[in-house]
Amino acid sequence: MAKQKKWAIGYIVAFAVMIFFNYWSATNVGFVADDNQSIIQPAGFAFSIWGLIYVLLFIWIIKVFFSKTWEGSMAYRLKFWPILNFLLNGTWILVFTQQWLIVSTIVIAALLFTLAKMYSNITKSGYHWFDRLPFSIYFAWVTVATIVNIFTVTVSYNVDTILGLNELGWTIIILGVATLIGLIISFHFKDWLYPLVIIWPYYGIYAESGDEYTSISITLLVSSIALLIAAIVVSFKKLRR
């Protein structure tokens, strides 16, 4: 059996474990999040993006399985990283629903690291556009999800202020940081999709908070416009090439 097929089978097994944990306990994620709701938490509908991510990842695995050459396959570049990522994803579901929130923050940070590693490995040399597409969406979403997870922990421990700033102040700062990350990744890796995906949870945050926080609404609007402009500029540059 070709090496890429062996790796792809490993990916499928780890993917199945991840889906099992999601099916088994994902409905409880919303309950835990609602019990420790922060300002930055998106509305429930925003989490539907997981369905798209999982479908695209499954198609990506099938594509790896049928790759014609070992050295030309994504498995050759990524090796064990997708397996580790999928297992961390399932583990996060488990620890978060058990309300081990500090542990869940560590797990999702590790998950984000594996995504950054895979994303950079895919991008650093030639690739088919679909090779990176699932990970652009996945990476962008988990970037924001990691931030939300951290705020969930602070709310659960009733932390009102950090360094003299309350939750609202930190939310505005972190949204600015997340936007800056989106802009940097978009321009550095020439990725128009990553900044667009970040706009999705931003819309979810706005829908959940409503008009309660004018400063948050303004921050989300300005940030979304900046991310949209970045996506358009990168797309235009790609088309010119």
N, C-alpha and C positions, 0 to 999 in steps of 0.2 A: 504493500500500500504506500502511495506517495506520502511524503512527509507532511505536505500541506493538508492532506485529507486526515491524517492522524491528529494534527492540531485542530482542524475544523471539528472533528468529533469531540475533542476535549472542550471546544467552545460550546458546542451544542449541549453537552452534559451540564456544564456550568450555567449556561443560559436556562436550561430546564429547571435547575435548582432555584435560580433567581425568580423565574416565573411562578414556581410552586410557592415560594415564600410570599410573593405578591398576591397570589390568589388566596392563600391561606389567611393572611392577616392584614392585607393592605387597607381593607375597609376600616380597620381600627386606627390607621394613621391619622385620618381626619378627626377622629374623636380626641386623640391625644393632642393634636395641634390646636383644636378648638378649646381644649381645657387650659392651654397655655398660649393663648393667642397674642401675638405681638402686632404692632402697627404694620410691620413689613410683610405680614403673612398675606399671600394672594388669596383671592376667592377660590372656592372649590373647583370651579370649571377650569381654572388654569392648569390643574394637575392632570387634565385629560391628555396633555402632551406626552405623558408616559406611554400611552397606547401607541402613538406614532413612533416614539423612540424604539419601543420593543419590536414593532413590525419591521422597521428599517434595519435594526440590528440582526434580526433573523434573516432577512434577505441578504445582508452583508455576509453572514456566516455561510449561507448557501453559495454565494459567489466565491468565497475563499475555498470552499470544498471542491468546486469545479474549476479552480485555477489550473492552467495547463502546465505551468512550471513552478518549481519550488522557489527559486531565487526571484521570480517575478511576482510571487504571491504576497499578500499582506501578512500571512502567517510567518513568513520568513523574516519580516521586519518586527512583528509584534510579539512573536513567541507566546510566552505565558501571560502577558499583560491582560488580554481580554478575559482569560479565566479568572485571574485575581480580581478584576473589575466586577465581573458578574457575581462572584462570591461575596464581595464586599457590599454590593447592592442588596443582595438577599439578606446579608447580616444586618445591614442598616434597618431594613424593615423589621427584623426580629427585635433588635435592641430598642428601637424607637417605640414600637408598640408595647414593649415591656416598661416603657417610661424610664429607661436608663439613658437619660438625655445627655449627660456628659459623655458617656461612652459613644452615643450616637453621633455626637459632634466629632469625636476622634475618627470614627469609622467613615463618616461622610467626607472628612478632610482627606483621608487616605484614598477614598473613592475619587475625589477631585484630582489628587496627585496622579493616579493611574490614568485618568482621562487626559491630563495635560501631557503625560509621557507618550501615550498612544497618538494623540493629536499631533504632537511635534514630530514623532517618528514617521507618521504618514506624510506629513507636509514637507519634510526636509528634502525629499527627492521625488522623482516623477510618480504620479498617481492618477488613476482614473477618477473622474469627478465624484462618482458614487462611493469610492473608498473613504473619502473624508466626510461626506454628507451626514451620515448618521451620527458621527462623532462631533461635528459642529453643533448639531442640535443638542445632543446629550451633554457635551461639555458646557455649553452656554447655560442650559437649564440648571445643571448641578452647581455651577458657579453661584447662581442666585440662591439655590436651595441650601447651600452651605451657610450662606449669610443668614437665611431665615432660621436655620437650625440653631445657630449661635444665639440669635435673639430669643428663640423659644426657651433656651436654657436660662437666660437671664430673667425672663418672665416667670419661669417655674420656680426660681429661687428668690423671687420678689426683689430683684436688684433694681432699684429706682434710678440711681445715678452712678456713673462711672467717670472719674476725673472731672466731676462737677457738671457733667452734661446728663440730661435726662434721656429717656428712650426716644423722644421725638428728635432731639438734636443729633443723637447718634444715628438715627434712621436716615436723616438727611445726608449726613456725612458719608455713611456707608453706601447709600444710593449713588452718591457722586463717585465714590471709589469704584463701585461695580461698573458704572458707566465708563470711567477712565480705562478700566481693564478691557471692557468691550471694544473701545476705540483702539487701544494698543494692539490687541489681538487681531482685530479686523485689518488694520493697515500693515502690521508686521507680517502676518501670514496670508495677506491678500484674500481674506474670507469675508464675503458679503453676507453670509447666512448667520454667522455667530451674533453680530449686533442685532439682527432682526429678531432672533429668538429671545434675546434679553428683553425686548419690548413686550413680549407676551406676558411674562410674569409682572412686568411693570403695570400693564393694563389690569391684570388680576389684582394687584395691590390697590390700584385706584378704585376698582369696582368694589372691593371689600371695605376700604376706608371711606368711600363716598366723599362728601364735602366736609367731613369732620375736621380734616387738617388741610387748610389752604396751602400751607408751606410744602406739604408732601405732594399735593396735586401739582403745584408749580414745578417742583423738583422733578417729578415724573414726566411732566410735559416737556420740559427743557431737555432732560436726559434722552427721552424717546426721539425728539427731533434730531439731537446730535447723533444718536445711533443710526437713525434713518439716513441722514446725510452721509455718514461713513459708509453705509451699505451701498448707497447710490454711487458714491465716488469710486469705491473699489470695483463695483460692477462695471462702471464706465471704463475704468482702466483696463479691466480684463477684456472687454469687448474691443477696445482699440488694439489690443495685442493680437 
